[in-house]
Amino acid sequence: MISVADSNKDGFVEYDEFERVLGCRESSKRGGAGIMEDVFRVMDRDRDGKVGRDDLKGYMEWAGFYATDEDIMAMIRLGGGDEKEGVSFDGLLKILALDFVD
């Protein structure tokens, strides 16, 4: 995921690169978790409540990031999902290593 987000290839993911991957530049009035739920809904193109291989690959291409099928499957496994089921919202947060405190 880091190599996909690091568009300037400097070895770091700056905030603007991170925002680009998420596709959100709106203010955080609703808080981070609300924005991430919106991101999840955008990524879940088939509306099955999971982000699968096709969903994630399509989103990455839409965001302008090249990711191989192997990269996509590694991200899904990192989120606790599998090839058939994809990942839930919580799994997406694991992929992005985000932790929101209620």
Protein Blocks (a to p, Z undefined) as FASTA:
>chain_A
ZZmmmmnonopacfklmmmmnopabdcknojklmmmmmmmmmmmnonopacfklmmmmmm
mnopacdfklmmmmmmmnopafknopafklmmmmnopacdZZ
